[in-house]
Amino acid sequence: MLSDIELIQSFVKDSAQCKGVLLSNTALSAQEVCGSNQLSTRAGGILLKAKLVAGELEFSVKAGASHWDLINQVLVSHHFLLMGEIDRLGFYQYKPVKLPKGYQANCAPAVLLWRAWWKYQQRIIRSSIPLELLIRTRDTWYPIKHLECGHGLIYIRTLGSEIQLHSDDLAVWLNKIEPAKAESTSGEASQTQPAKTAIKTAIQ
């Protein structure tokens, strides 16, 4: 029997190829309904949806869903990244994004970006155009020049603007990976706690 993460991986892989699904285990079930793949709990609550339309694929993830951390992890590993705010039906939209070579994608609370900043800050401060951390805003990846944290807020300064996020807001960013890893790693998701409420993101 498929584990939860194996089932989610199969769901995302088949949906990305516009294939209908029919999967289940003790916790989750997935099937095609009216041209849309749907992943649900065994109790019937929809967690993830994907319209099977070639060239227009996007995934919709229910805010506050159980298994949200696993779903986020799998989607980001397949280069589907969070875009914009929660919609009127309570879903987040994940769309395909081409990543620059040699970078790993992350979609996680901004506090984890703050921790990543400390790993790279000395190199970033010394560089005229820092490329260790990139954040996506206005449909473009911008190098992060500086981060500051205070009073529960994180201030992110890029080459073009300043972004202000609460520590638990979701952020989408890239970090450089080692050349050897870049060949074998297409991008891994940072695991996060399930979103319980509508969360602001850095995506505009």
Salt bridges, closest charged atoms under 4 A:
ASP4 OD2 - HIS67 NE2 2.94
GLU58 OE1 - LYS95 NZ 3.78
GLU148 OE2 - HIS146 NE2 3.36
ASP169 OD2 - LYS200 NZ 3.84
